[in-house]
Amino acid sequence: MMILLRRWVFYLKIAFLDLFRLRTSLILHVVIVTGICLPILILLGLKRGHIAELRHELVTSPTGRQVTISVGGRGELLTPAIISKLETELGSVDLIIPDTERVAD
């Protein structure tokens, strides 16, 4: 048992001295592996963490849903052809509601 323990101590001593002798190579390998893995882990964290949290907040927030409404002020009837023309002209308009009943001028 004592001989086995001595061998392990000897092997650990040799491994430590070998690491100390090759410390520049070891540091270089650590930097390379860190440089490859760290950006991947950061991007995964952003995708699953912060961005997912912002997306969930945008979907559940009542102020996150914004609908832009355009009213046809030219006095023309909103036929399907005119509605499609307005949708192509006004890029920021999400929804066009036809004026079916005028309550007040």
N, C-alpha and C positions, 0 to 999 in steps of 0.2 A: 504494500500500500504506500509506503514511504517513497519507494522508487518511482511509482506512478506519479505521485505528487511532485517529486523533483523534476520529472520529465515535463510535466505541465508548466511548472515555474520556468524551466529552461526554455520551453517553446514560447511562452508568453514574453520572456525577456528578449528572445531573438526577434519575435514579431514586433515588439516595441522599438528595438534598435533599428530594424528594417524600415519601419514607418518613419522614424526620426531621420534616417539616412535619405529616404525618398520623400521628404516632406514637401519639397517644391512640386514634385509630380502629384502628390496626394492633394495639395491645395489646388492645383490646376484642375484635377478631376472633379473636386468638390465644386469649384466655380463653374465648370462646364455643365455639370448636372443641375446645379442651381439655376443657371442661366436658361436652361431648356425647360425645366419643370416650373419655375416660378411664374413666368408669364401665362402658362397654360392654367395653372391653379388660380391666378388672379382673374383671368377671363371666365373661367367656370364659376368662380365666386360671384362675379358681376352678373353673369347670366342667370344664375339660380338665386342669387340673393337680392341685390339692390334693384336690378332691373325688373325682376319678377315682383318685388314689393311695389315699385312704382307703377307697374302695369295693373296690379290688383287695386291699388289706390285710385288709378284713373278710371277703372271700370266701375268700382263701387261708389265713387264720389258723384253726387248729383251735379256738381259744377263741372265735372270732367266731361260730361256729355253736352256738347254745344251744337245746336242746330241753327244754321243761318237761313232765314226766311226772306224771300224776295217777293215784293208785291209789284205786279205789273201796273205801272202808273201811266201807261199809254192809252188806256181806255179800250184795249182790244180784248176780245174773248180769249180765255186760255184754253185753246184746243190742244190736243196731244202734240200736234206739229209745233205750235208756239212754245209749249212747255219744253220739248226737246231742244228747240232753238235756244231758249233761255238757259237751259242746262249747259249747252256748249259755249255760249257767250260768257256766262258768269261761272268761272271755274271754282270760286270759293263757296258757291251755293250748294248746300246739301239736299235741300228739299224745297219744292215749289208747291204751294197750296193754292188751288184755284179759288178765286173769289166767287163764292156761290151766292152769298146773301150780303148785301151791303147794309150795315147797321147805321152808320153815320158817315157823313162826308168828311 
